[in-house]
Amino acid sequence: MNSKDAMKVLVMLAVAVAVVASYCYARVDLGMTLAQVDQALEQWLSKASQITILIWGQIIVAAIAGLAYKVWRHHRNLSTNNV
């Protein structure tokens, strides 16, 4: 296992620990019932999915814009070479 794979495993473990710690904090420190925790989790997942959709939309737009720029630059270079 190289260092990149080890780092991925550590990040996944950190996320799992953060989820468990957040659940324990909500249940014990905030005194939330299981239904309240479930409701908060559903709200968070809804927001997370909206943010994920927004990010992927921006990535797609950036990829299309980058491709359009490459095509434009290629055509511009062809037209300046023919002059």
Distance bins in CASP14 RR format, pairs under 12 A and 6 or more apart:
PFRMAT RR
TARGET T0000
AUTHOR 0000-0000-0000
RMODE 2
METHOD distances of the structure
MODEL  1
1 7 0 0 0 0 0 1 0 0 0 0 0
1 8 0 0 0 0 1 0 0 0 0 0 0
1 9 1 0 0 1 0 0 0 0 0 0 0
1 10 0 0 0 0 0 1 0 0 0 0 0
2 8 0 0 0 0 0 1 0 0 0 0 0
2 9 0 0 0 0 0 1 0 0 0 0 0
3 9 0 0 0 0 0 1 0 0 0 0 0
3 10 0 0 0 0 0 1 0 0 0 0 0
4 10 0 0 0 0 0 1 0 0 0 0 0
4 11 0 0 0 0 0 1 0 0 0 0 0
5 11 0 0 0 0 0 1 0 0 0 0 0
5 12 0 0 0 0 0 1 0 0 0 0 0
6 12 0 0 0 0 0 1 0 0 0 0 0
6 13 0 0 0 0 0 1 0 0 0 0 0
7 13 0 0 0 0 0 1 0 0 0 0 0
7 14 0 0 0 0 0 1 0 0 0 0 0
8 14 0 0 0 0 0 1 0 0 0 0 0
8 15 0 0 0 0 0 1 0 0 0 0 0
9 15 0 0 0 0 0 1 0 0 0 0 0
9 16 0 0 0 0 0 1 0 0 0 0 0
10 16 0 0 0 0 0 1 0 0 0 0 0
10 17 0 0 0 0 0 1 0 0 0 0 0
11 17 0 0 0 0 0 1 0 0 0 0 0
11 18 0 0 0 0 0 1 0 0 0 0 0
12 18 0 0 0 0 0 1 0 0 0 0 0
12 19 0 0 0 0 0 1 0 0 0 0 0
13 19 0 0 0 0 0 1 0 0 0 0 0
13 20 0 0 0 0 0 1 0 0 0 0 0
14 20 0 0 0 0 0 1 0 0 0 0 0
14 21 0 0 0 0 0 1 0 0 0 0 0
15 21 0 0 0 0 0 1 0 0 0 0 0
15 22 0 0 0 0 0 1 0 0 0 0 0
16 22 0 0 0 0 0 1 0 0 0 0 0
16 23 0 0 0 0 0 1 0 0 0 0 0
17 23 0 0 0 0 0 1 0 0 0 0 0
17 24 0 0 0 0 0 1 0 0 0 0 0
18 24 0 0 0 0 0 1 0 0 0 0 0
18 25 0 0 0 0 0 1 0 0 0 0 0
19 25 0 0 0 0 0 1 0 0 0 0 0
19 26 0 0 0 0 0 1 0 0 0 0 0
19 37 0 0 0 0 0 1 0 0 0 0 0
19 41 0 0 0 0 1 0 0 0 0 0 0
19 44 0 0 0 0 0 1 0 0 0 0 0
19 45 0 0 0 0 0 1 0 0 0 0 0
20 26 0 0 0 0 0 1 0 0 0 0 0
20 27 0 0 0 0 0 1 0 0 0 0 0
20 28 0 0 0 0 0 1 0 0 0 0 0
21 27 0 0 0 0 0 1 0 0 0 0 0
21 28 0 0 0 0 0 1 0 0 0 0 0
21 29 0 0 0 0 0 1 0 0 0 0 0
22 28 0 0 0 0 0 1 0 0 0 0 0
22 29 0 0 0 0 0 1 0 0 0 0 0
22 30 0 0 0 0 0 1 0 0 0 0 0
22 32 0 0 0 0 0 1 0 0 0 0 0
22 37 0 0 0 0 1 0 0 0 0 0 0
22 40 0 0 0 0 1 0 0 0 0 0 0
22 41 0 0 0 0 1 0 0 0 0 0 0
22 44 0 0 0 0 1 0 0 0 0 0 0
23 29 0 0 0 0 0 1 0 0 0 0 0
23 30 0 0 0 0 0 1 0 0 0 0 0
23 31 0 0 0 0 0 1 0 0 0 0 0
23 32 0 0 0 0 1 0 0 0 0 0 0
23 34 0 0 0 0 0 1 0 0 0 0 0
23 36 0 0 0 0 0 1 0 0 0 0 0
23 37 1 0 0 1 0 0 0 0 0 0 0
23 38 0 0 0 0 0 1 0 0 0 0 0
23 40 0 0 0 0 0 1 0 0 0 0 0
23 41 0 0 0 0 1 0 0 0 0 0 0
23 44 0 0 0 0 0 1 0 0 0 0 0
24 30 0 0 0 0 0 1 0 0 0 0 0
24 31 0 0 0 0 0 1 0 0 0 0 0
24 32 0 0 0 0 0 1 0 0 0 0 0
24 37 0 0 0 0 0 1 0 0 0 0 0
25 31 0 0 0 0 1 0 0 0 0 0 0
25 32 0 0 0 0 1 0 0 0 0 0 0
25 37 0 0 0 0 0 1 0 0 0 0 0
25 40 0 0 0 0 0 1 0 0 0 0 0
26 32 1 0 1 0 0 0 0 0 0 0 0
26 33 0 0 0 0 1 0 0 0 0 0 0
26 34 0 0 0 0 1 0 0 0 0 0 0
26 35 0 0 0 0 0 1 0 0 0 0 0
26 36 1 0 0 1 0 0 0 0 0 0 0
26 37 1 0 1 0 0 0 0 0 0 0 0
26 38 0 0 0 0 0 1 0 0 0 0 0
26 39 0 0 0 0 0 1 0 0 0 0 0
26 40 1 0 0 1 0 0 0 0 0 0 0
26 41 0 0 0 0 1 0 0 0 0 0 0
26 44 0 0 0 0 0 1 0 0 0 0 0
27 33 0 0 0 0 1 0 0 0 0 0 0
27 34 1 0 0 1 0 0 0 0 0 0 0
27 35 0 0 0 0 0 1 0 0 0 0 0
27 36 0 0 0 0 1 0 0 0 0 0 0
27 37 1 0 0 1 0 0 0 0 0 0 0
27 38 0 0 0 0 0 1 0 0 0 0 0
27 40 0 0 0 0 0 1 0 0 0 0 0
27 41 0 0 0 0 0 1 0 0 0 0 0
28 37 0 0 0 0 0 1 0 0 0 0 0
30 36 0 0 0 0 1 0 0 0 0 0 0
30 37 0 0 0 0 1 0 0 0 0 0 0
30 40 0 0 0 0 1 0 0 0 0 0 0
31 37 0 0 0 0 1 0 0 0 0 0 0
31 40 0 0 0 0 0 1 0 0 0 0 0
32 38 0 0 0 0 1 0 0 0 0 0 0
32 39 0 0 0 0 1 0 0 0 0 0 0
32 40 1 0 0 1 0 0 0 0 0 0 0
32 41 0 0 0 0 0 1 0 0 0 0 0
33 39 0 0 0 0 1 0 0 0 0 0 0
33 40 0 0 0 0 0 1 0 0 0 0 0
34 40 0 0 0 0 0 1 0 0 0 0 0
34 41 0 0 0 0 0 1 0 0 0 0 0
35 41 0 0 0 0 0 1 0 0 0 0 0
35 42 0 0 0 0 0 1 0 0 0 0 0
36 42 0 0 0 0 0 1 0 0 0 0 0
36 43 0 0 0 0 0 1 0 0 0 0 0
37 43 0 0 0 0 0 1 0 0 0 0 0
37 44 0 0 0 0 0 1 0 0 0 0 0
38 44 0 0 0 0 0 1 0 0 0 0 0
38 45 0 0 0 0 0 1 0 0 0 0 0
39 45 0 0 0 0 0 1 0 0 0 0 0
39 46 0 0 0 0 0 1 0 0 0 0 0
40 46 0 0 0 0 0 1 0 0 0 0 0
40 47 0 0 0 0 0 1 0 0 0 0 0
41 47 0 0 0 0 0 1 0 0 0 0 0
41 48 0 0 0 0 0 1 0 0 0 0 0
42 48 0 0 0 0 0 1 0 0 0 0 0
42 49 0 0 0 0 0 1 0 0 0 0 0
43 49 0 0 0 0 0 1 0 0 0 0 0
43 50 0 0 0 0 0 1 0 0 0 0 0
44 50 0 0 0 0 0 1 0 0 0 0 0
44 51 0 0 0 0 0 1 0 0 0 0 0
45 51 0 0 0 0 0 1 0 0 0 0 0
45 52 0 0 0 0 0 1 0 0 0 0 0
46 52 0 0 0 0 0 1 0 0 0 0 0
46 53 0 0 0 0 0 1 0 0 0 0 0
47 53 0 0 0 0 0 1 0 0 0 0 0
47 54 0 0 0 0 0 1 0 0 0 0 0
48 54 0 0 0 0 0 1 0 0 0 0 0
48 55 0 0 0 0 0 1 0 0 0 0 0
49 55 0 0 0 0 0 1 0 0 0 0 0
49 56 0 0 0 0 0 1 0 0 0 0 0
50 56 0 0 0 0 0 1 0 0 0 0 0
50 57 0 0 0 0 0 1 0 0 0 0 0
51 57 0 0 0 0 0 1 0 0 0 0 0
51 58 0 0 0 0 0 1 0 0 0 0 0
52 58 0 0 0 0 0 1 0 0 0 0 0
52 59 0 0 0 0 0 1 0 0 0 0 0
53 59 0 0 0 0 0 1 0 0 0 0 0
53 60 0 0 0 0 0 1 0 0 0 0 0
54 60 0 0 0 0 0 1 0 0 0 0 0
54 61 0 0 0 0 0 1 0 0 0 0 0
55 61 0 0 0 0 0 1 0 0 0 0 0
55 62 0 0 0 0 0 1 0 0 0 0 0
56 62 0 0 0 0 0 1 0 0 0 0 0
56 63 0 0 0 0 0 1 0 0 0 0 0
57 63 0 0 0 0 1 0 0 0 0 0 0
57 64 0 0 0 0 1 0 0 0 0 0 0
57 65 0 0 0 0 0 1 0 0 0 0 0
58 64 0 0 0 0 0 1 0 0 0 0 0
58 65 0 0 0 0 0 1 0 0 0 0 0
59 65 0 0 0 0 0 1 0 0 0 0 0
59 66 0 0 0 0 0 1 0 0 0 0 0
60 66 0 0 0 0 0 1 0 0 0 0 0
60 67 0 0 0 0 0 1 0 0 0 0 0
61 67 0 0 0 0 0 1 0 0 0 0 0
61 68 0 0 0 0 0 1 0 0 0 0 0
62 68 0 0 0 0 0 1 0 0 0 0 0
62 69 0 0 0 0 0 1 0 0 0 0 0
63 69 0 0 0 0 0 1 0 0 0 0 0
63 70 0 0 0 0 0 1 0 0 0 0 0
64 70 0 0 0 0 0 1 0 0 0 0 0
64 71 0 0 0 0 0 1 0 0 0 0 0
65 71 0 0 0 0 0 1 0 0 0 0 0
65 72 0 0 0 0 0 1 0 0 0 0 0
66 72 0 0 0 0 1 0 0 0 0 0 0
66 73 0 0 0 0 1 0 0 0 0 0 0
66 74 0 0 0 0 0 1 0 0 0 0 0
67 73 0 0 0 0 0 1 0 0 0 0 0
67 74 0 0 0 0 0 1 0 0 0 0 0
68 74 0 0 0 0 0 1 0 0 0 0 0
68 75 0 0 0 0 0 1 0 0 0 0 0
69 75 0 0 0 0 0 1 0 0 0 0 0
69 76 0 0 0 0 0 1 0 0 0 0 0
70 76 0 0 0 0 0 1 0 0 0 0 0
70 77 0 0 0 0 0 1 0 0 0 0 0
71 77 0 0 0 0 0 1 0 0 0 0 0
71 78 0 0 0 0 0 1 0 0 0 0 0
72 78 0 0 0 0 0 1 0 0 0 0 0
72 79 0 0 0 0 0 1 0 0 0 0 0
73 79 0 0 0 0 0 1 0 0 0 0 0
73 80 0 0 0 0 0 1 0 0 0 0 0
74 80 0 0 0 0 0 1 0 0 0 0 0
74 81 0 0 0 0 0 1 0 0 0 0 0
75 81 0 0 0 0 0 1 0 0 0 0 0
75 82 0 0 0 0 0 1 0 0 0 0 0
76 82 0 0 0 0 0 1 0 0 0 0 0
76 83 0 0 0 0 0 1 0 0 0 0 0
77 83 0 0 0 0 0 1 0 0 0 0 0
END
